[in-house]
Amino acid sequence: YIHLKDNFFLHRRRRRHGDEMNTAIIHPGNATDRDDLCDIHSSSFPEDDGMVKKSLGVFSISSPIRRRIIRLVSPLSYFDSFILAAIFLNSILIALVDYRFVDENYQPSAELSLRNNVIEKCEIVFTSIFAAEFFLKVVAHGFLFGKNTYLRDGWNVLDFGIVIISILGLIPGVPSFSFLRSFRVLRPLRSLSKLPNLRKIATAFIESIGDLANVMILLSFILVFFTLFGLTFWRGLFFMRCRLTPFPVKMPVECRNATETCWDQFLLEAVSNPDSRRCLPYPNNDQESWTQSTSPWFQSGPQDCIWPIDETDLRVCSAISGPGSHTCSRPVVFMDQDVSRTCGSNYDAFGNPRFIDSLEPYGFPRMRDSVFNEAFNWGFTNFDGFANAFITTFQVVTLEGWTDIMSRVIDGWSTGPAIIVFTLLIILGGIIALNILLAVISGSLDKIENELAKEEGDRVPSDTPKKKKPRRETVFRRKTNEIIQVIRDSTIRRKMQTIVRSRVYTQFVLATIIFNTVILSCDHYGISPVFQMALDTGNFITT
């Protein structure tokens, strides 16, 4: 036993029911009898325990140095807790980096910020700690070749990659490695390998990716379907805005910037006499006899013209005879003049651009002047192409600003169909598919919890439940029980049970609930006193 006094031995208990094997760390000082010491001596790192005979080709299984390192890096040791604390402290330091001061590579600058300088020095310390942990674990378990070596564990592969990236990021004077400092944000992920329960949950989530992929395919199908629907019916819809002139007008040669003082004078002349500045000599903007190839906007090409917008109206418009809910029939006051408005777009009815895509006069592309504002999300929310339509449909599914998108479709397209389409998209994509996704994740978590409960049940022996002592029955309790028994055996109670269990009573209660719901739904703003009294009476009766 003297030989075993200062050494550490690994003992693995194999369970016959299942494939799980729990590794128990036994120290000779914790042995309670001779049999325990004999078990320790017989299990002194046997070959079938998966320990490689030599780690790094130097440290054998019987090496005292290697045995002490194994004891040091064993799970639930003080060293493991120290590494976990270092990960948390390093994560806090990463969150405190001041990104207001960056270098030419847009990395935090230590020269311009004292806080970044301190954090940079601490990075060297933490990187050294993590590198030392990696080296000790490689000495204890071996690096690659062997059953239970360091890189045989997927979580150790993650740790190894982060350590290597951290070391390369600290190499001075190597510009190609400077971007690797950004990968320091991966260090908090190392806590997954230190917390067993969190690691099991993450593992279960990874294993459920197959089921999640099926749900994602279903969600993608829903998104693609509604994307194609929007691309078919709402393409170019958001460019429809109320205009101050009946048709596009030519840009002045002498005034090319909307910020100049001459611009207001040009708009006033264009609004007062639009015929003098007509862009193309045609009576109407779009004629039914035109096609995409015969349209003058296609034959003449984009023109150096504009179509002034009513900036006070930020809604999508529809033609006066169109099915949309918002038209431009109401005149407005522009520069002390009553101006009739027209609903129009920078594209003709066939998608041909009317104007050249110049930065004049607004400082941004002229073709996007109707949507380049915050209310229209700077033109990114539209159904003009598949990519933008898909992103817009996905935004609706996330329930972020979907009412604004639906309102614009209602204004420019149609009220009833738009409500139906968006309701179906919200129900199918935002509720059903999302709940299926959550159900798959919840099922994986339930599976993990059952496995943890099973392991806890195997680890802790079930104690024999103690019998509860019967409570002493008092006179008051005895009298109360007698009264309750008399009520239970009464004829009135049996008749009432027959009534409430009958089908007629159930249908009567259901009809009362429906009638009360109808009464509550009839309440509205501006209700007359007589009708209000009738509703109150019906509500009182049903209640």
DOGUBA-171498 format. One record per residue (C-alpha): residue number from 1; residue in three letters; x, y, z. Coordinates in steps of 0.001 Angstrom, whole numbers, plus 500000, padded with zeros to 6 digits. Example, Ala and Ser with C-alpha at 12.3 -4.5 7.8 and 13.67 -1.06 7.14 Angstrom:
2
1 ALA 512300 495500 507800 .
2 SER 513670 498940 507140 .
This chain:
543
1 TYR 500000 500000 500000 .
2 ILE 502972 502281 500332 .
3 HIS 503256 502147 496570 .
4 LEU 499714 503515 496281 .
5 LYS 499957 506246 498890 .
6 ASP 500593 509303 496708 .
7 ASN 499230 508023 493405 .
8 PHE 495902 508495 491728 .
9 PHE 494013 505661 490068 .
10 LEU 491084 505580 487689 .
11 HIS 488299 503074 488241 .
12 ARG 485442 502658 485738 .
13 ARG 482213 500991 486698 .
14 ARG 480458 499327 483778 .
15 ARG 476688 499015 483765 .
16 ARG 475299 495831 482224 .
17 HIS 471895 497402 481347 .
18 GLY 472734 499763 478497 .
19 ASP 475723 501227 476811 .
20 GLU 476462 503945 479376 .
21 MET 479645 503765 481428 .
22 ASN 480178 506054 484395 .
23 THR 483708 506849 485413 .
24 ALA 484295 507171 489134 .
25 ILE 487426 508792 490494 .
26 ILE 488751 506871 493521 .
27 HIS 491636 508067 495608 .
28 PRO 493424 505641 497911 .
29 GLY 492871 508014 500786 .
30 ASN 489095 507628 500331 .
31 ALA 489188 503807 500360 .
32 THR 487292 502402 503309 .
33 ASP 488571 498867 503423 .
34 ARG 491043 496403 501951 .
35 ASP 488666 495422 499144 .
36 ASP 488553 499012 497865 .
37 LEU 492337 499198 497832 .
38 CYS 492531 495910 496004 .
39 ASP 490062 497204 493403 .
40 ILE 492178 500308 492987 .
41 HIS 495334 498310 492625 .
42 SER 493763 495983 490070 .
43 SER 492404 498913 488045 .
44 SER 495647 500858 487841 .
45 PHE 494955 502324 484362 .
46 PRO 494306 498990 482597 .
47 GLU 494493 498912 478852 .
48 ASP 490769 498233 478386 .
49 ASP 489897 501481 480184 .
50 GLY 490851 503366 477037 .
51 MET 493935 505092 478451 .
52 VAL 496760 505228 475923 .
53 LYS 500001 503599 477063 .
54 LYS 502042 506689 476200 .
55 SER 500845 510250 475712 .
56 LEU 502886 512325 473278 .
57 GLY 505169 509298 473052 .
58 VAL 506851 510281 476349 .
59 PHE 504574 509928 479372 .
60 SER 503708 506288 480076 .
61 ILE 500681 505072 481980 .
62 SER 502806 504396 485073 .
63 SER 504544 507775 485045 .
64 PRO 504040 509617 488365 .
65 ILE 503932 512945 486497 .
66 ARG 501146 511783 484240 .
67 ARG 499171 510332 487153 .
68 ARG 499354 513606 489046 .
69 ILE 498232 515508 485930 .
70 ILE 495288 513121 485506 .
71 ARG 494316 513810 489091 .
72 LEU 494643 517554 488459 .
73 VAL 492463 517709 485305 .
74 SER 489848 515197 486470 .
75 PRO 486207 516344 486293 .
76 LEU 484794 518172 489328 .
77 SER 488290 519072 490478 .
78 TYR 489385 522488 491687 .
79 PHE 491342 522971 488457 .
80 ASP 488179 522435 486397 .
81 SER 486332 525009 488516 .
82 PHE 489252 527406 488078 .
83 ILE 489071 527069 484277 .
84 LEU 485304 527685 484349 .
85 ALA 485830 530846 486422 .
86 ALA 488512 531988 483961 .
87 ILE 486054 531518 481071 .
88 PHE 483441 533663 482825 .
89 LEU 485959 536405 483660 .
90 ASN 487286 536391 480108 .
91 SER 483730 536671 478758 .
92 ILE 483141 539729 480942 .
93 LEU 486330 541347 479650 .
94 ILE 485308 540692 476048 .
95 ALA 481986 542447 476745 .
96 LEU 483856 545470 478146 .
97 VAL 485903 546116 474981 .
98 ASP 485574 549722 473806 .
99 TYR 484896 549622 470061 .
100 ARG 484893 553400 469751 .
101 PHE 488661 553214 469299 .
102 VAL 489759 550925 466456 .
103 ASP 492869 550567 464322 .
104 GLU 493212 550445 460539 .
105 ASN 491905 546852 460553 .
106 TYR 488819 547899 462548 .
107 GLN 490060 545975 465580 .
108 PRO 489956 547452 469125 .
109 SER 492976 549693 469558 .
110 ALA 495038 549334 472732 .
111 GLU 497007 552516 472021 .
112 LEU 493974 554799 471903 .
113 SER 492065 553375 474880 .
114 LEU 493329 552534 478360 .
115 ARG 490505 550060 478852 .
116 ASN 491423 548182 475685 .
117 ASN 495071 548225 476749 .
118 VAL 494250 546531 480074 .
119 ILE 492006 544008 478352 .
120 GLU 494749 543267 475798 .
121 LYS 497198 542469 478604 .
122 CYS 494632 540268 480323 .
123 GLU 494085 538409 477043 .
124 ILE 497660 537173 477207 .
125 VAL 497060 535822 480717 .
126 PHE 493810 534047 479806 .
127 THR 495272 532632 476596 .
128 SER 498193 531250 478615 .
129 ILE 495769 529636 481093 .
130 PHE 493736 527991 478352 .
131 ALA 496875 526844 476528 .
132 ALA 498182 525319 479774 .
133 GLU 494869 523508 480249 .
134 PHE 495112 522134 476718 .
135 PHE 498683 520909 477289 .
136 LEU 497829 519227 480616 .
137 LYS 494833 517418 479125 .
138 VAL 496927 516210 476194 .
139 VAL 499548 514852 478615 .
140 ALA 496836 513148 480674 .
141 HIS 494783 511581 477885 .
142 GLY 496926 511710 474752 .
143 PHE 496376 513932 471730 .
144 LEU 494810 512065 468823 .
145 PHE 495656 508406 468455 .
146 GLY 493763 506316 470977 .
147 LYS 490278 505495 472159 .
148 ASN 489719 508267 474701 .
149 THR 492311 510824 473622 .
150 TYR 491810 514567 473718 .
151 LEU 490557 515149 470175 .
152 ARG 488190 512165 470310 .
153 ASP 485740 514371 472212 .
154 GLY 483879 516884 470045 .
155 TRP 483798 519482 472817 .
156 ASN 487582 519240 473160 .
157 VAL 487851 519892 469415 .
158 LEU 485947 523150 469993 .
159 ASP 488295 524065 472861 .
160 PHE 491345 523201 470765 .
161 GLY 490205 525386 467866 .
162 ILE 489537 528360 470138 .
163 VAL 492923 528000 471852 .
164 ILE 494797 527842 468530 .
165 ILE 492895 530866 467174 .
166 SER 493639 532801 470375 .
167 ILE 497364 532010 470148 .
168 LEU 497537 533001 466476 .
169 GLY 495678 536244 467225 .
170 LEU 498353 537257 469727 .
171 ILE 501222 536952 467246 .
172 PRO 502562 540509 466776 .
173 GLY 503444 541944 463402 .
174 VAL 501418 539437 461396 .
175 PRO 498575 541378 459679 .
176 SER 496956 538259 458224 .
177 PHE 496206 537012 461732 .
178 SER 494755 540245 463085 .
179 PHE 491218 539293 462065 .
180 LEU 491482 536172 464230 .
181 ARG 491077 538357 467299 .
182 SER 487433 538642 466392 .
183 PHE 487040 534943 467187 .
184 ARG 487601 535683 470865 .
185 VAL 483838 535920 471138 .
186 LEU 483791 532106 470843 .
187 ARG 485431 531682 474223 .
188 PRO 482138 531716 476176 .
189 LEU 481237 528574 474218 .
190 ARG 483942 526734 476146 .
191 SER 481662 526829 479181 .
192 LEU 479497 524231 477417 .
193 SER 482226 521626 477867 .
194 LYS 482535 522474 481574 .
195 LEU 478863 522272 482556 .
196 PRO 477561 518701 482115 .
197 ASN 473837 519507 482093 .
198 LEU 474265 522390 479675 .
199 ARG 476428 520191 477475 .
200 LYS 473734 517515 477350 .
201 ILE 471079 520054 476411 .
202 ALA 473286 521438 473639 .
203 THR 473984 517903 472436 .
204 ALA 470272 517108 472336 .
205 PHE 469611 520306 470375 .
206 ILE 472275 519323 467851 .
207 GLU 470812 515829 467566 .
208 SER 467359 517308 466860 .
209 ILE 468645 519213 463819 .
210 GLY 467306 516443 461591 .
211 ASP 463760 516966 462857 .
212 LEU 464241 520731 462776 .
213 ALA 465290 520470 459129 .
214 ASN 461900 518994 458225 .
215 VAL 460140 521868 459972 .
216 MET 462392 524369 458207 .
217 ILE 461535 522767 454857 .
218 LEU 457830 523206 455646 .
219 LEU 458389 526828 456674 .
220 SER 460477 527469 453549 .
221 PHE 457691 526053 451373 .
222 ILE 455190 528423 453018 .
223 LEU 457522 531391 452574 .
224 VAL 458233 530581 448921 .
225 PHE 454534 530153 448145 .
226 PHE 453556 533539 449585 .
227 THR 456677 535127 448083 .
228 LEU 455622 534056 444611 .
229 PHE 452085 535240 445324 .
230 GLY 453337 538700 446309 .
231 LEU 455730 538771 443372 .
232 THR 452807 538080 441029 .
233 PHE 450245 540546 442374 .
234 TRP 452207 543199 444307 .
235 ARG 455242 543787 442116 .
236 GLY 455887 547526 441890 .
237 LEU 452918 548274 444165 .
238 PHE 454850 550250 446785 .
239 PHE 456068 552756 444177 .
240 MET 452506 553996 443714 .
241 ARG 452329 557406 445409 .
242 CYS 450141 560485 445126 .
243 ARG 451747 562943 442646 .
244 LEU 451340 566697 442380 .
245 THR 451144 566686 438560 .
246 PRO 449009 564581 436196 .
247 PHE 452141 563208 434457 .
248 PRO 455955 563347 434727 .
249 VAL 457644 566683 433995 .
250 LYS 461061 567547 432608 .
251 MET 463931 568477 434899 .
252 PRO 465104 572095 434513 .
253 VAL 468560 572550 433058 .
254 GLU 469480 575447 435335 .
255 CYS 468297 573825 438614 .
256 ARG 469558 570323 439368 .
257 ASN 469521 570137 443166 .
258 ALA 466458 569934 445403 .
259 THR 468268 571854 448149 .
260 GLU 468722 574960 446023 .
261 THR 466351 577896 446302 .
262 CYS 465364 577637 442638 .
263 TRP 463844 574203 443204 .
264 ASP 460706 575500 444903 .
265 GLN 460131 577903 442010 .
266 PHE 460465 575008 439547 .
267 LEU 457930 572897 441480 .
268 LEU 455491 575808 441634 .
269 GLU 455719 576314 437851 .
270 ALA 455358 572567 437188 .
271 VAL 452296 572305 439414 .
272 SER 450698 575472 437989 .
273 ASN 451322 574636 434316 .
274 PRO 452350 570976 433939 .
275 ASP 451691 570925 430146 .
276 SER 454612 573255 429561 .
277 ARG 456991 570717 431066 .
278 ARG 455409 567460 429886 .
279 CYS 458052 564744 429781 .
280 LEU 456629 562808 426809 .
281 PRO 454078 564174 424302 .
282 TYR 451331 561683 425066 .
283 PRO 447906 562440 426477 .
284 ASN 447906 559682 429075 .
285 ASN 450519 558050 431217 .
286 ASP 449537 554461 430413 .
287 GLN 447138 553387 427700 .
288 GLU 445402 550036 427454 .
289 SER 446575 549559 423878 .
290 TRP 450230 549680 424943 .
291 THR 452355 546635 425619 .
292 GLN 455733 546385 427263 .
293 SER 457540 546681 423910 .
294 THR 455246 549337 422410 .
295 SER 455243 551556 425507 .
296 PRO 456921 554912 424767 .
297 TRP 458827 554584 428004 .
298 PHE 460412 551447 426549 .
299 GLN 460939 552828 423043 .
300 SER 462229 556236 424159 .
301 GLY 464113 554864 427146 .
302 PRO 464425 556456 430601 .
303 GLN 464040 560230 430486 .
304 ASP 465610 563108 432439 .
305 CYS 462323 563820 434176 .
306 ILE 460714 563577 437603 .
307 TRP 457204 563123 438974 .
308 PRO 456755 565360 442047 .
309 ILE 455411 563516 445086 .
310 ASP 453042 564743 447751 .
311 GLU 455397 564356 450734 .
312 THR 452546 564890 453210 .
313 ASP 450895 561632 452126 .
314 LEU 452993 558577 453054 .
315 ARG 450482 555954 451957 .
316 VAL 450475 553740 448880 .
317 CYS 447740 554816 446503 .
318 SER 445412 553178 444042 .
319 ALA 443793 554529 440893 .
320 ILE 440406 556182 441367 .
321 SER 438749 553206 439678 .
322 GLY 441062 550710 441358 .
323 PRO 440142 548297 444176 .
324 GLY 442560 549840 446701 .
325 SER 441266 551712 449732 .
326 HIS 443379 554874 449282 .
327 THR 443000 557137 446268 .
328 CYS 444371 560576 445432 .
329 SER 441008 562144 444633 .
330 ARG 441225 564707 447431 .
331 PRO 443084 567902 446382 .
332 VAL 445757 569360 448665 .
333 VAL 447216 572795 449279 .
334 PHE 450734 573115 447872 .
335 MET 452484 576483 448142 .
336 ASP 449153 578250 448776 .
337 GLN 447545 576621 445742 .
338 ASP 444886 573922 445524 .
339 VAL 446448 571064 443606 .
340 SER 444707 567991 442237 .
341 ARG 446692 564828 442732 .
342 THR 447281 561764 440562 .
343 CYS 448303 558265 441610 .
344 GLY 451382 557205 439696 .
345 SER 454648 555298 439798 .
346 ASN 458190 555772 438553 .
347 TYR 457582 552665 436422 .
348 ASP 454909 552306 433786 .
349 ALA 452238 549608 433965 .
350 PHE 454610 547082 432362 .
351 GLY 457604 547690 434628 .
352 ASN 459573 549941 432271 .
353 PRO 461509 552672 434150 .
354 ARG 460387 556180 433282 .
355 PHE 463443 558142 434496 .
356 ILE 467203 557879 434407 .
357 ASP 468661 556512 437638 .
358 SER 470587 559641 438579 .
359 LEU 471427 561035 442016 .
360 GLU 470024 564366 440907 .
361 PRO 468149 566167 442316 .
362 TYR 467655 564397 445690 .
363 GLY 471107 562964 446412 .
364 PHE 469839 559381 446135 .
365 PRO 468677 557330 443115 .
366 ARG 465862 559166 441403 .
367 MET 463924 555986 440639 .
368 ARG 463623 555306 444380 .
369 ASP 462413 558744 445454 .
370 SER 458935 557402 446266 .
371 VAL 460190 554761 448723 .
372 PHE 463489 556204 449969 .
373 ASN 462232 557263 453398 .
374 GLU 461879 555775 456853 .
375 ALA 458163 555049 456483 .
376 PHE 458889 552748 453515 .
377 ASN 461990 551216 455154 .
378 TRP 464208 553000 452605 .
379 GLY 462873 550855 449784 .
380 PHE 463994 547471 451125 .
381 THR 460471 546278 451946 .
382 ASN 458847 545447 448617 .
383 PHE 457786 542623 446333 .
384 ASP 459659 543783 443222 .
385 GLY 462071 540816 443086 .
386 PHE 462255 537353 444592 .
387 ALA 464979 538238 447108 .
388 ASN 463232 541346 448446 .
389 ALA 459840 539617 448358 .
390 PHE 461219 536662 450345 .
391 ILE 462730 538955 452990 .
392 THR 459487 540928 453221 .
393 THR 457466 537713 453597 .
394 PHE 459856 536517 456287 .
395 GLN 459431 539841 458084 .
396 VAL 455674 539280 458112 .
397 VAL 456175 535799 459617 .
398 THR 458315 537277 462405 .
399 LEU 455367 539606 463222 .
400 GLU 457719 542595 463072 .
401 GLY 455980 545509 461328 .
402 TRP 453678 543211 459397 .
403 THR 450667 545492 459939 .
404 ASP 452410 548330 458067 .
405 ILE 453063 546042 455099 .
406 MET 449475 544791 455096 .
407 SER 448173 548376 455306 .
408 ARG 450131 549359 452205 .
409 VAL 448812 546348 450309 .
410 ILE 445270 547232 451396 .
411 ASP 445747 550841 450242 .
412 GLY 447116 549950 446825 .
413 TRP 445623 546531 446010 .
414 SER 442433 545353 447717 .
415 THR 441081 545227 451250 .
416 GLY 439385 541827 451580 .
417 PRO 441868 539653 449676 .
418 ALA 444832 541342 451377 .
419 ILE 443414 540596 454837 .
420 ILE 442808 536958 453869 .
421 VAL 446332 536499 452456 .
422 PHE 448098 538060 455419 .
423 THR 445910 536164 457906 .
424 LEU 446780 532866 456257 .
425 LEU 450477 533787 456202 .
426 ILE 450451 534683 459916 .
427 ILE 448562 531503 460891 .
428 LEU 450578 529100 458735 .
429 GLY 454020 530657 459002 .
430 GLY 453973 532711 462178 .
431 ILE 451925 530423 464435 .
432 ILE 451649 526822 463207 .
433 ALA 455161 526371 461792 .
434 LEU 456744 528247 464687 .
435 ASN 454869 526140 467246 .
436 ILE 455916 522957 465459 .
437 LEU 459492 524184 465673 .
438 LEU 459122 524844 469397 .
439 ALA 457473 521436 469865 .
440 VAL 460485 519678 468320 .
441 ILE 462874 521563 470602 .
442 SER 460625 520911 473597 .
443 GLY 460585 517193 472755 .
444 SER 464373 517132 472694 .
445 LEU 464535 518881 476057 .
446 ASP 462014 516420 477510 .
447 LYS 464188 513585 476274 .
448 ILE 467203 515061 478021 .
449 GLU 465272 515596 481244 .
450 ASN 464109 511972 481187 .
451 GLU 467681 510785 480683 .
452 LEU 468892 512980 483548 .
453 ALA 466100 511695 485789 .
454 LYS 466992 508123 484875 .
455 GLU 470642 508731 485702 .
456 GLU 469699 510318 489016 .
457 GLY 467458 507344 489782 .
458 ASP 470265 504906 489015 .
459 ARG 472730 506886 491077 .
460 VAL 470591 507452 494182 .
461 PRO 468969 504343 495734 .
462 SER 465304 504669 496402 .
463 ASP 464508 504784 500093 .
464 THR 461566 502947 501570 .
465 PRO 458772 505444 502096 .
466 LYS 457844 506009 505668 .
467 LYS 454327 505280 506736 .
468 LYS 452412 508315 507830 .
469 LYS 450890 508233 511239 .
470 PRO 447122 508463 511159 .
471 ARG 445821 511788 512340 .
472 ARG 443802 511852 515478 .
473 GLU 440102 512354 514688 .
474 THR 438473 515103 516746 .
475 VAL 434776 515437 517637 .
476 PHE 434380 518404 515247 .
477 ARG 435929 516461 512355 .
478 ARG 433712 513449 513082 .
479 LYS 430523 515566 513104 .
480 THR 431565 517327 509904 .
481 ASN 432130 514015 508117 .
482 GLU 428692 512793 509242 .
483 ILE 426995 515908 507810 .
484 ILE 428891 515545 504518 .
485 GLN 427865 511899 504281 .
486 VAL 424185 512804 504825 .
487 ILE 424365 515370 502005 .
488 ARG 425992 512854 499687 .
489 ASP 423229 510310 500308 .
490 SER 420343 512792 499915 .
491 THR 417705 512406 497181 .
492 ILE 417967 516075 496094 .
493 ARG 421665 515701 495351 .
494 ARG 421078 512610 493212 .
495 LYS 418365 514414 491211 .
496 MET 420625 517433 490667 .
497 GLN 423403 515162 489459 .
498 THR 420995 513571 486978 .
499 ILE 420010 516983 485648 .
500 VAL 423526 518428 485214 .
501 ARG 424736 515201 483574 .
502 SER 421922 515172 481031 .
503 ARG 422484 516100 477386 .
504 VAL 419677 518683 477392 .
505 TYR 421302 520619 480248 .
506 THR 424675 520613 478464 .
507 GLN 423121 521941 475248 .
508 PHE 421224 524599 477205 .
509 VAL 424413 525864 478853 .
510 LEU 426218 525913 475502 .
511 ALA 423377 527876 473871 .
512 THR 423432 530346 476760 .
513 ILE 427168 530898 476326 .
514 ILE 426742 531501 472588 .
515 PHE 423853 533895 473177 .
516 ASN 425855 535814 475798 .
517 THR 428792 536064 473380 .
518 VAL 426499 537526 470705 .
519 ILE 425192 540072 473213 .
520 LEU 428695 541159 474172 .
521 SER 429725 541479 470509 .
522 CYS 426830 543859 469795 .
523 ASP 428319 546551 472031 .
524 HIS 429830 549425 470037 .
525 TYR 430825 553055 470255 .
526 GLY 427887 555482 470028 .
527 ILE 425284 552909 471073 .
528 SER 421810 554248 471803 .
529 PRO 420511 554161 475394 .
530 VAL 417577 551877 474472 .
531 PHE 419819 549329 472770 .
532 GLN 422295 549567 475656 .
533 MET 419530 548761 478159 .
534 ALA 418419 545781 476062 .
535 LEU 421978 544426 475966 .
536 ASP 422400 544935 479712 .
537 THR 419150 543062 480350 .
538 GLY 420170 540148 478147 .
539 ASN 423634 540069 479735 .
540 PHE 422072 540029 483231 .
541 ILE 419726 537158 482318 .
542 THR 422441 535027 480773 .
543 THR 424765 535736 483697 .
